[in-house]
Amino acid sequence: MATAQKANPKVVPIAEGSAEADAGAPKKSKKKLFLLLGIALLLLGGGAGAAWYFMGSKSESAAEAHKAEPPKPPVFVNMDPFTVNLQHENGDQYLQVAFTLQVADEAQVELLKLYTPLVRSRILLLLSTKKPSELATEEGKKKLQDEIIAKVKQPFTPQSPPQAVTGVFFTSFVIQ
């Protein structure tokens, strides 16, 4: 027997072989653990991606539904009538005009009410520079509307944004 052991030096006693088998088992279970964790992460990532995709579609649908909502009703500010002397052409003439401003929202209404003296001063100065012949035509009145919008839009303080005025609608317009 001694020769058999010498001829086959790799013969391992049974007790040692079972110890190696036990040592090899944890390595295989760690590989399986990492494999299972990788698959779980892959599934979770896929599920999160699918949820993001479908939730994104719902929010796009909500955005489309929001676009389908009817527009907000317009907000108007009635201005007290203005009476000014016009630039001389054929004697003394004056302009009496009343109009309504269209603004973006109620916050703009409150802002215009707060700064009414400044708004009125700007408009009076503008109106007093006009000649009767400039205001007699439809084009002249449209130009005046644009100029009034520009004057009212000017910021009230250096740091404030311009006012959101979108329209001027004449309710009375008399040149005498």
C-alpha positions as protocol buffer text, in pm:
chain_id: "A"
residue {
  index: 1
  type: MET
  ca { x: 0 y: 0 z: 0 }
}
residue {
  index: 2
  type: ALA
  ca { x: 276 y: 233 z: 63 }
}
residue {
  index: 3
  type: THR
  ca { x: 369 y: 211 z: -304 }
}
residue {
  index: 4
  type: ALA
  ca { x: 16 y: 295 z: -405 }
}
residue {
  index: 5
  type: GLN
  ca { x: 27 y: 611 z: -207 }
}
residue {
  index: 6
  type: LYS
  ca { x: 365 y: 704 z: -354 }
}
residue {
  index: 7
  type: ALA
  ca { x: 248 y: 641 z: -706 }
}
residue {
  index: 8
  type: ASN
  ca { x: -55 y: 856 z: -660 }
}
residue {
  index: 9
  type: PRO
  ca { x: 64 y: 1143 z: -442 }
}
residue {
  index: 10
  type: LYS
  ca { x: -258 y: 1337 z: -497 }
}
residue {
  index: 11
  type: VAL
  ca { x: -475 y: 1102 z: -305 }
}
residue {
  index: 12
  type: VAL
  ca { x: -643 y: 1302 z: -41 }
}
residue {
  index: 13
  type: PRO
  ca { x: -782 y: 1158 z: 279 }
}
residue {
  index: 14
  type: ILE
  ca { x: -1161 y: 1174 z: 307 }
}
residue {
  index: 15
  type: ALA
  ca { x: -1158 y: 1425 z: 593 }
}
residue {
  index: 16
  type: GLU
  ca { x: -957 y: 1677 z: 387 }
}
residue {
  index: 17
  type: GLY
  ca { x: -1178 y: 1636 z: 80 }
}
residue {
  index: 18
  type: SER
  ca { x: -1493 y: 1724 z: 273 }
}
residue {
  index: 19
  type: ALA
  ca { x: -1326 y: 2035 z: 412 }
}
residue {
  index: 20
  type: GLU
  ca { x: -1246 y: 2151 z: 57 }
}
residue {
  index: 21
  type: ALA
  ca { x: -1600 y: 2077 z: -49 }
}
residue {
  index: 22
  type: ASP
  ca { x: -1726 y: 2295 z: 237 }
}
residue {
  index: 23
  type: ALA
  ca { x: -1485 y: 2575 z: 142 }
}
residue {
  index: 24
  type: GLY
  ca { x: -1600 y: 2564 z: -223 }
}
residue {
  index: 25
  type: ALA
  ca { x: -1969 y: 2587 z: -131 }
}
residue {
  index: 26
  type: PRO
  ca { x: -1957 y: 2946 z: 4 }
}
residue {
  index: 27
  type: LYS
  ca { x: -1784 y: 3065 z: -315 }
}
residue {
  index: 28
  type: LYS
  ca { x: -2065 y: 2925 z: -526 }
}
residue {
  index: 29
  type: SER
  ca { x: -2332 y: 3076 z: -298 }
}
residue {
  index: 30
  type: LYS
  ca { x: -2162 y: 3420 z: -322 }
}
residue {
  index: 31
  type: LYS
  ca { x: -2170 y: 3398 z: -699 }
}
residue {
  index: 32
  type: LYS
  ca { x: -2536 y: 3306 z: -686 }
}
residue {
  index: 33
  type: LEU
  ca { x: -2602 y: 3592 z: -444 }
}
residue {
  index: 34
  type: PHE
  ca { x: -2435 y: 3846 z: -674 }
}
residue {
  index: 35
  type: LEU
  ca { x: -2619 y: 3702 z: -972 }
}
residue {
  index: 36
  type: LEU
  ca { x: -2954 y: 3725 z: -790 }
}
residue {
  index: 37
  type: LEU
  ca { x: -2879 y: 4080 z: -673 }
}
residue {
  index: 38
  type: GLY
  ca { x: -2786 y: 4181 z: -1029 }
}
residue {
  index: 39
  type: ILE
  ca { x: -3109 y: 4037 z: -1167 }
}
residue {
  index: 40
  type: ALA
  ca { x: -3311 y: 4208 z: -892 }
}
residue {
  index: 41
  type: LEU
  ca { x: -3146 y: 4544 z: -966 }
}
residue {
  index: 42
  type: LEU
  ca { x: -3209 y: 4496 z: -1337 }
}
residue {
  index: 43
  type: LEU
  ca { x: -3577 y: 4423 z: -1273 }
}
residue {
  index: 44
  type: LEU
  ca { x: -3610 y: 4721 z: -1036 }
}
residue {
  index: 45
  type: GLY
  ca { x: -3440 y: 4948 z: -1288 }
}
residue {
  index: 46
  type: GLY
  ca { x: -3669 y: 4824 z: -1564 }
}
residue {
  index: 47
  type: GLY
  ca { x: -3974 y: 4874 z: -1343 }
}
residue {
  index: 48
  type: ALA
  ca { x: -3864 y: 5227 z: -1249 }
}
residue {
  index: 49
  type: GLY
  ca { x: -3801 y: 5311 z: -1615 }
}
residue {
  index: 50
  type: ALA
  ca { x: -4143 y: 5179 z: -1714 }
}
residue {
  index: 51
  type: ALA
  ca { x: -4309 y: 5373 z: -1432 }
}
residue {
  index: 52
  type: TRP
  ca { x: -4129 y: 5692 z: -1539 }
}
residue {
  index: 53
  type: TYR
  ca { x: -4233 y: 5639 z: -1900 }
}
residue {
  index: 54
  type: PHE
  ca { x: -4598 y: 5580 z: -1818 }
}
residue {
  index: 55
  type: MET
  ca { x: -4614 y: 5852 z: -1553 }
}
residue {
  index: 56
  type: GLY
  ca { x: -4456 y: 6091 z: -1803 }
}
residue {
  index: 57
  type: SER
  ca { x: -4729 y: 6004 z: -2051 }
}
residue {
  index: 58
  type: LYS
  ca { x: -4993 y: 6084 z: -1789 }
}
residue {
  index: 59
  type: SER
  ca { x: -4836 y: 6421 z: -1712 }
}
residue {
  index: 60
  type: GLU
  ca { x: -4825 y: 6499 z: -2085 }
}
residue {
  index: 61
  type: SER
  ca { x: -5193 y: 6411 z: -2102 }
}
residue {
  index: 62
  type: ALA
  ca { x: -5255 y: 6643 z: -1808 }
}
residue {
  index: 63
  type: ALA
  ca { x: -5062 y: 6918 z: -1989 }
}
residue {
  index: 64
  type: GLU
  ca { x: -5274 y: 6865 z: -2298 }
}
residue {
  index: 65
  type: ALA
  ca { x: -5589 y: 6876 z: -2085 }
}
residue {
  index: 66
  type: HIS
  ca { x: -5460 y: 7199 z: -1930 }
}
residue {
  index: 67
  type: LYS
  ca { x: -5414 y: 7344 z: -2278 }
}
residue {
  index: 68
  type: ALA
  ca { x: -5769 y: 7245 z: -2364 }
}
residue {
  index: 69
  type: GLU
  ca { x: -5907 y: 7456 z: -2077 }
}
residue {
  index: 70
  type: PRO
  ca { x: -6086 y: 7768 z: -2194 }
}
residue {
  index: 71
  type: PRO
  ca { x: -5884 y: 8090 z: -2177 }
}
residue {
  index: 72
  type: LYS
  ca { x: -5924 y: 8314 z: -1877 }
}
residue {
  index: 73
  type: PRO
  ca { x: -6171 y: 8598 z: -1919 }
}
residue {
  index: 74
  type: PRO
  ca { x: -6014 y: 8936 z: -1995 }
}
residue {
  index: 75
  type: VAL
  ca { x: -5950 y: 9183 z: -1716 }
}
residue {
  index: 76
  type: PHE
  ca { x: -6027 y: 9551 z: -1781 }
}
residue {
  index: 77
  type: VAL
  ca { x: -5947 y: 9875 z: -1602 }
}
residue {
  index: 78
  type: ASN
  ca { x: -6169 y: 10176 z: -1674 }
}
residue {
  index: 79
  type: MET
  ca { x: -5977 y: 10501 z: -1681 }
}
residue {
  index: 80
  type: ASP
  ca { x: -6138 y: 10831 z: -1591 }
}
residue {
  index: 81
  type: PRO
  ca { x: -6184 y: 11063 z: -1893 }
}
residue {
  index: 82
  type: PHE
  ca { x: -5896 y: 11285 z: -2004 }
}
residue {
  index: 83
  type: THR
  ca { x: -5938 y: 11639 z: -2135 }
}
residue {
  index: 84
  type: VAL
  ca { x: -5633 y: 11810 z: -2285 }
}
residue {
  index: 85
  type: ASN
  ca { x: -5550 y: 12102 z: -2512 }
}
residue {
  index: 86
  type: LEU
  ca { x: -5413 y: 11980 z: -2842 }
}
residue {
  index: 87
  type: GLN
  ca { x: -5123 y: 12134 z: -3037 }
}
residue {
  index: 88
  type: HIS
  ca { x: -5239 y: 12439 z: -3235 }
}
residue {
  index: 89
  type: GLU
  ca { x: -5330 y: 12395 z: -3600 }
}
residue {
  index: 90
  type: ASN
  ca { x: -5646 y: 12604 z: -3658 }
}
residue {
  index: 91
  type: GLY
  ca { x: -5698 y: 12780 z: -3330 }
}
residue {
  index: 92
  type: ASP
  ca { x: -5752 y: 12627 z: -2989 }
}
residue {
  index: 93
  type: GLN
  ca { x: -5878 y: 12271 z: -2990 }
}
residue {
  index: 94
  type: TYR
  ca { x: -5905 y: 12014 z: -2719 }
}
residue {
  index: 95
  type: LEU
  ca { x: -5943 y: 11638 z: -2690 }
}
residue {
  index: 96
  type: GLN
  ca { x: -6175 y: 11464 z: -2452 }
}
residue {
  index: 97
  type: VAL
  ca { x: -6112 y: 11090 z: -2446 }
}
residue {
  index: 98
  type: ALA
  ca { x: -6212 y: 10800 z: -2224 }
}
residue {
  index: 99
  type: PHE
  ca { x: -6079 y: 10448 z: -2259 }
}
residue {
  index: 100
  type: THR
  ca { x: -6043 y: 10111 z: -2093 }
}
residue {
  index: 101
  type: LEU
  ca { x: -5717 y: 9922 z: -2052 }
}
residue {
  index: 102
  type: GLN
  ca { x: -5696 y: 9544 z: -2089 }
}
residue {
  index: 103
  type: VAL
  ca { x: -5449 y: 9387 z: -1847 }
}
residue {
  index: 104
  type: ALA
  ca { x: -5325 y: 9035 z: -1770 }
}
residue {
  index: 105
  type: ASP
  ca { x: -5479 y: 8978 z: -1427 }
}
residue {
  index: 106
  type: GLU
  ca { x: -5618 y: 9129 z: -1108 }
}
residue {
  index: 107
  type: ALA
  ca { x: -5268 y: 9193 z: -975 }
}
residue {
  index: 108
  type: GLN
  ca { x: -5214 y: 9435 z: -1264 }
}
residue {
  index: 109
  type: VAL
  ca { x: -5543 y: 9607 z: -1181 }
}
residue {
  index: 110
  type: GLU
  ca { x: -5427 y: 9665 z: -824 }
}
residue {
  index: 111
  type: LEU
  ca { x: -5088 y: 9787 z: -943 }
}
residue {
  index: 112
  type: LEU
  ca { x: -5248 y: 10036 z: -1183 }
}
residue {
  index: 113
  type: LYS
  ca { x: -5480 y: 10160 z: -908 }
}
residue {
  index: 114
  type: LEU
  ca { x: -5182 y: 10211 z: -680 }
}
residue {
  index: 115
  type: TYR
  ca { x: -4993 y: 10410 z: -945 }
}
residue {
  index: 116
  type: THR
  ca { x: -5294 y: 10591 z: -1099 }
}
residue {
  index: 117
  type: PRO
  ca { x: -5143 y: 10943 z: -1060 }
}
residue {
  index: 118
  type: LEU
  ca { x: -4828 y: 10835 z: -1246 }
}
residue {
  index: 119
  type: VAL
  ca { x: -5030 y: 10661 z: -1520 }
}
residue {
  index: 120
  type: ARG
  ca { x: -5257 y: 10962 z: -1568 }
}
residue {
  index: 121
  type: SER
  ca { x: -4959 y: 11199 z: -1584 }
}
residue {
  index: 122
  type: ARG
  ca { x: -4787 y: 10991 z: -1850 }
}
residue {
  index: 123
  type: ILE
  ca { x: -5103 y: 10976 z: -2061 }
}
residue {
  index: 124
  type: LEU
  ca { x: -5183 y: 11347 z: -2021 }
}
residue {
  index: 125
  type: LEU
  ca { x: -4832 y: 11439 z: -2136 }
}
residue {
  index: 126
  type: LEU
  ca { x: -4868 y: 11209 z: -2436 }
}
residue {
  index: 127
  type: LEU
  ca { x: -5211 y: 11339 z: -2535 }
}
residue {
  index: 128
  type: SER
  ca { x: -5106 y: 11704 z: -2509 }
}
residue {
  index: 129
  type: THR
  ca { x: -4837 y: 11652 z: -2776 }
}
residue {
  index: 130
  type: LYS
  ca { x: -5091 y: 11551 z: -3043 }
}
residue {
  index: 131
  type: LYS
  ca { x: -5235 y: 11761 z: -3325 }
}
residue {
  index: 132
  type: PRO
  ca { x: -5603 y: 11730 z: -3420 }
}
residue {
  index: 133
  type: SER
  ca { x: -5513 y: 11612 z: -3770 }
}
residue {
  index: 134
  type: GLU
  ca { x: -5306 y: 11323 z: -3625 }
}
residue {
  index: 135
  type: LEU
  ca { x: -5604 y: 11195 z: -3429 }
}
residue {
  index: 136
  type: ALA
  ca { x: -5877 y: 11248 z: -3689 }
}
residue {
  index: 137
  type: THR
  ca { x: -5803 y: 10927 z: -3884 }
}
residue {
  index: 138
  type: GLU
  ca { x: -5846 y: 10564 z: -3783 }
}
residue {
  index: 139
  type: GLU
  ca { x: -5472 y: 10507 z: -3829 }
}
residue {
  index: 140
  type: GLY
  ca { x: -5402 y: 10800 z: -3597 }
}
residue {
  index: 141
  type: LYS
  ca { x: -5627 y: 10653 z: -3329 }
}
residue {
  index: 142
  type: LYS
  ca { x: -5463 y: 10309 z: -3363 }
}
residue {
  index: 143
  type: LYS
  ca { x: -5121 y: 10471 z: -3331 }
}
residue {
  index: 144
  type: LEU
  ca { x: -5242 y: 10651 z: -3019 }
}
residue {
  index: 145
  type: GLN
  ca { x: -5359 y: 10319 z: -2873 }
}
residue {
  index: 146
  type: ASP
  ca { x: -5010 y: 10173 z: -2925 }
}
residue {
  index: 147
  type: GLU
  ca { x: -4847 y: 10481 z: -2769 }
}
residue {
  index: 148
  type: ILE
  ca { x: -5076 y: 10463 z: -2465 }
}
residue {
  index: 149
  type: ILE
  ca { x: -4989 y: 10095 z: -2418 }
}
residue {
  index: 150
  type: ALA
  ca { x: -4618 y: 10181 z: -2438 }
}
residue {
  index: 151
  type: LYS
  ca { x: -4654 y: 10459 z: -2177 }
}
residue {
  index: 152
  type: VAL
  ca { x: -4852 y: 10243 z: -1935 }
}
residue {
  index: 153
  type: LYS
  ca { x: -4616 y: 9946 z: -1976 }
}
residue {
  index: 154
  type: GLN
  ca { x: -4315 y: 10148 z: -1860 }
}
residue {
  index: 155
  type: PRO
  ca { x: -4204 y: 10020 z: -1517 }
}
residue {
  index: 156
  type: PHE
  ca { x: -4319 y: 10231 z: -1224 }
}
residue {
  index: 157
  type: THR
  ca { x: -3990 y: 10185 z: -1037 }
}
residue {
  index: 158
  type: PRO
  ca { x: -3642 y: 10111 z: -1175 }
}
residue {
  index: 159
  type: GLN
  ca { x: -3639 y: 9756 z: -1033 }
}
residue {
  index: 160
  type: SER
  ca { x: -3995 y: 9656 z: -1127 }
}
residue {
  index: 161
  type: PRO
  ca { x: -4096 y: 9470 z: -1443 }
}
residue {
  index: 162
  type: PRO
  ca { x: -4314 y: 9635 z: -1709 }
}
residue {
  index: 163
  type: GLN
  ca { x: -4689 y: 9622 z: -1665 }
}
residue {
  index: 164
  type: ALA
  ca { x: -4884 y: 9357 z: -1859 }
}
residue {
  index: 165
  type: VAL
  ca { x: -5113 y: 9581 z: -2064 }
}
residue {
  index: 166
  type: THR
  ca { x: -5245 y: 9423 z: -2383 }
}
residue {
  index: 167
  type: GLY
  ca { x: -5505 y: 9663 z: -2514 }
}
residue {
  index: 168
  type: VAL
  ca { x: -5659 y: 10010 z: -2515 }
}
residue {
  index: 169
  type: PHE
  ca { x: -6027 y: 10047 z: -2605 }
}
residue {
  index: 170
  type: PHE
  ca { x: -6167 y: 10393 z: -2660 }
}
residue {
  index: 171
  type: THR
  ca { x: -6510 y: 10445 z: -2505 }
}
residue {
  index: 172
  type: SER
  ca { x: -6533 y: 10815 z: -2591 }
}
residue {
  index: 173
  type: PHE
  ca { x: -6330 y: 11028 z: -2832 }
}
residue {
  index: 174
  type: VAL
  ca { x: -6417 y: 11394 z: -2895 }
}
residue {
  index: 175
  type: ILE
  ca { x: -6207 y: 11660 z: -3068 }
}
residue {
  index: 176
  type: GLN
  ca { x: -6342 y: 12018 z: -3049 }
}
